Structures are given as C-alpha cells and as structure tokens.
Amino acid sequence: FPVTILLIEKVAGMAGIVAFLACVAMPLSRKFPAIQRIFLVSQSRYALLMSNLKVAQGRVYVPPTMTLNQAIAEVGSDTLTLVINTPVTCTALTVPTNVSLVVESPGRINISSGQTLSINGPFSCGLFQCFDGDGSVVGLDIARPEWFGASGNDTGNDAPAINKAILAGAVCVLSEGAVYKVTESVLIPATSISNKICNIDGGGETSIIKGYGAIQGIDGSPLS
C-alpha cells in the first residue's frame, strides 16, 4: 500500500494521491482494518491526507479495531483532533493537551471498572451519552449529565449521571428545559465541601433537578 502511494505521487503528484485515497483507499479502509490503521499512524502524511479528505484539518478517526489507549499512543506529540464515531474501550489513560477529543454519535467511550480517563485537552460532544462503563472521567472544563446517561425527561433516575458529571468537570452544565428526576442523593465531592465550591450551571429557570432524596456530601453528611 505505501509503495502504491509513492508510485502515484511520482506520476500524478499530490492531486493523484488525493484522488486515489478518495476513490480507492477510503472505501477499502472501511472493510480492512489494516489499511484503516495506516491513516492513524503518528506523523504520517497519509493520516494528514485522510483528514484533508474529511474536509476538517487535523481530524483523524479512531478505527473500531483500536482502543482509545492505542489511538492516543499512535498520535504521540502530533497536534490533531481525534474523532470517535464508533464505540471504543479504554483503561487508565491521560489524553494530552495536544489532542482535541470529539465524540460523534453513535460513538461512545467505555471505561473499564476502577480506571480513570483524564482529559487534559479540548473535548466536544453532542447531547447524548458518550461515556459508559464503571470507570470515571476527570479533567473536563464542563460536563453534562447526558454524557453519562441522564435522560433529563423526568423519568428514571438521573442521580448517578449527575454525580459522575459533577466529578468529571469543573462545571456541571444542565440542559435548558431538562427535568432531571433523582431518586437518590446527589453527592458533592469532599474537596468541594471543604472549598465551599460546587458549580452546577443550569439553563435558567427551565432546568430542574426534581428530587426525592437529600443532597449530601460525599461522606454522607447532609449539607445545609
């Protein structure tokens, strides 16, 4: 495959490579993980060409055959946007500042139990669940309960998702018009208790946490 790329470049230049990737390589990459993996190699011009074909500079898609840990290792020190549009798994991992992480539906990150995903770079996701599993997320500037499975439609129990969002981000952002039904405690982290800081940002008077349980500290002591 790399030899084919070099031959095309010799004969037809960069335009020929772009045409080849668009007409042949990209369709093949959907069927053959080995070809798809080539596009993700750190400091690879083919990864850059793929991102150009996607009409979004620096965007590289994580293939379904890779874990998020493997994808971050491949990226190395390159500055780019890593897009997750299929379910992926991860264990303990720190996403560096040079990587912008984007989750597109139906993408989802499943974090193994007892493991922590620390996101130091920019993060973007729509209003859908993008984190799954029994692990935890930290480092986000903002976190939405919906990212952790909250429905926000006054059904079920959104308390676990709200608790995860509070722990994951500097600010827990509630969606405008949402009604988060909780049937257990919303827990405020111990560090927030000692510092008297816990930022929950709602969409004006139209965001509601409809509770059937008390708000407590992480140690179970009631908060006044």
Steps between C-alpha positions, in 0.01 A plus 500: 500500500772760586686406181183563300471845660859586410454388138185710464677800648786454253267490199206722595620704795294596805177529302541138391545385860189685609299345217631154583414535868152628422411238237686190615671513840222655705235246387747216563581634845141441605547127435865443586617617846866473396454771237291708738778482757753650257303825503544533874879461530667789679679749274360325193428704187228250418318583822524866402369426151210307648415792726510735200260272315268526799500877443605568857866570559671270746198270551589132535240232566558219751438168321271252679788251528696734731464587865521867594829421677648370175375799303654750744830308489500520118435875504801572719589869503308591183243776542171380355133429557419139581143405409313207655192398302482133602509341847855471639642376827771640724682424820690754712597776257601865484405684181774763449445868427606459135194283428149641457255219566166500315225241543240470224190279527495201525849525647547415865797452736470199729730544800599184685403460864741663741673694220513878445494689172667839547433748219748788494424633152181642345194273500184521292183291491134544414211450742519122519676236711867483408645344818417150615636235734583501871814714472520875557577815302690806626648818358211638295433874500129425487306177531137426416292232677382381157858397419470243780154371417255751652171526313395842629136420424365442855526120474728243658775615734753755376690525832787263400559695178490836682746370759742386229468835321575690823815294551608523135486873433582836651135589428203264475277649230127424499313519173236762437150360545624175656339345809745270677313258722714372788394225742827491693752748633688745282848487654728801527874409497686540827743749341205716399362484854826617656539773240125583505501477119283281278402652167172384350394718211138476385310636201325772697173410674430230243759253638364297790641234732185332627606317810373228727826481697717740700814667369792369704875526523709219360540366856122486544468800730208732410583840358327814627 
